[in-house]
Amino acid sequence: MKGLASLLAVLACSAPGFALAAEWKMDPANSRLEFAATFEKSPAPGTFKEFDTRLDFDPAKPAGGRLDVTIRVASADMASADINKAIAGAEWFDFARHQQAEFHSTDIRQSPAQAGSYVARGVLTLKGVQQPLEVPFRWSEASDGVTMQGEFTVKRSPFGIGTGEWTATDVIGPEVAVKFRVRLRKAS
């Protein structure tokens, strides 16, 4: 009887339409993580050059999935040596004390907005502060992997990003837009 149950389980798993969550690993050369603050109401864009995304996900059954993102905060680049030096300080990212930011999902759901759209709900840890965050993304499959892309906003004040003279939001806006395009391949 045990043998029959095992055989049925194997057959069920190989049946068309049955998908197990797959482990996905980021292709760094083809992935991008951008952010844009506003300075006097004009965009002040930047990128994080070093980050990693790990995903355990089945688009047909997203609820069992998990998204983990780590960002080397000191890799932030705003295309200006002076600005890059300023954001390294304690008033901004405080690279010396907080070298990494992380997002860990607790839940992934299909978005009712459109097919291929999902929302990962979890916790963002930035500058030693944890805050809940929803990360919407679109999932596009191709023969050589998948692309996960989306955008969301983060309020900077709860994380202590821009303290002291930068706390007010009249010069530097209260929100930072984050945009990502991550190329993923199945982990071997």
N, C-alpha and C positions, 0 to 999 in steps of 0.2 A: 504494500500500500504506500509506503514511504517513497519507493521508486516511482510510482505512478504520479504522486504529488509533485515530485521534483521534475519529472518529465513535463507535466502540465505547466509548471512555472516557467520552464525553459521555452516551451512553445508559446506561451502567452507573451513572454518578453520579446520573442522574435516575430510576433504577428504584426502585420502592417498597422500603422497608426499608434503603436505602443512606443513611447519614448521615455528613456530614463534621463534624469538630469545629467548633463555633461559638465565636466570641469573645463573651463575656458581660461586660457592664459593670454595676456596682452602681448601684442607685437609692438614693441616700443618705437621702432622706426616709422610705423604708420599710425601712430596715435598722438593725440594733441589735447592738452588741457589748458584752456585760456581763461582769463578773468579780466573784468573791466570795472574799475571804480569810476567815479566821476569827479573831476576837478573843475570847480566853477561851472558846473553843468555840462562840461565837455567830457567825452569818454577818455579815460586814462587806462589803456589796455596793457596787459601783460600775459606772460605764459609761465607755467611751471614746467621746466625742462625735464625734471626727473620725478616720475610717479609710476605706480604699478597698480594694475587692476587684476583681480582674481574673481572669477564668477563661477558659481555652481548653479546651473540654470537649465530648465527645460521650458521653452516658450509655450508648450501645450499645458504644462502644469507649473506655473510660476510660483505658486504659494510655497513650495518646498525649496525655493532657490535662496542663494546667499551671494551678496556682493560685498567685496572687501577692496578698499582703495587706500593706498598709502602714498603720501606726497612728501618729498624732501623739500621742506619749505624754503631752505636756502637756495633752491634752484629757481626761485622766482626771478623773472627778468622783465623789467618794464622799459627796456631799450634806452636806458639812460644810466650812466655810471653814478651820477649824483642821486637819482631816485633809488637805484638799487642799494646804494649805501644807506640811505635814509630808512628804507623799509626793513633793513636788517636790525635796526635798533629796537630797544625796549618799548617805544611808543607804538610800534607797528607789529612786525612778526616776532621780534625777539629771537633771532636765529640761535644765539648762544644758549638760551635756556629751553627753547621749543623747536627742536630740529625736524619734527615730523608732525604732519596732520594725518588724520585717519577718518575714514567713513566705514562703518560696519552696518550692513542692513540687518534688520530683524524680520523683515517681511517683504516679499515682492508680489505685486498683484498686476493683473492685466488692467489697463486703463480702458474705461468705457468710451473714451474719446474717439479712438480709431484702432483698426486692426494693426497689430505689430507694435503697439504702444504699451508701456508698462510703467509702474511706479515702484521704486525701491524705497521703503521707509526704514530709517535707522537712526544712528547717532553719529554726528560729526564731532570729532575732537580736534580743536584748534587752539593753540596757545594755552594748553592746559585746561580748557573749558569744554564741557560736553553739552551739546544742544541737539534736540531732535531735528531731523531733516528729511524731506521727501525729495527724491531724485527721479524725475520723469525721464524716460528714455525710449527711443525707437530702436527696434531690432531688425536688422536686414541681413538675410543670409545670402551667401554666394558660394560657389564651388570650393573656394580656397579658404573659407572662414566666414566670420560674421562681423558686422559693424554695429556698434552700440553708440548712439549719439543722443545728445540732449542738452538742455540748459535749464538753469534755475537761479534764484537769487539767494544771497545770504546777507543778513543784517550784520554789520561789522561791530556794533557796540556791545552785544552780549559776549563777544569773544575778546574784547579789549583791543581791537585793531583800530589804531588811531586814538591814542589817549592824550592827555595833557592838552596842549593848544589845539589838537586835532579832534577833540571830542565833539565839538559842534559840527553840525551837518551842512552849514551854509557854504563852506569851501569844498570839503570832501563829502560827497553824498553818503546817506545812511546805508545804502545797499551796494553790494558788489554782485555783478552778473558773472556767472560761471558757465562756460560752454565747453563741451567735450565731444571728441570723436575718437572712439577707441576701437582699434582693430583687434579681433580676438581669434585665436586658433584653439582647437581642442588640445588640452594638455595630454602629453603622452604618458 
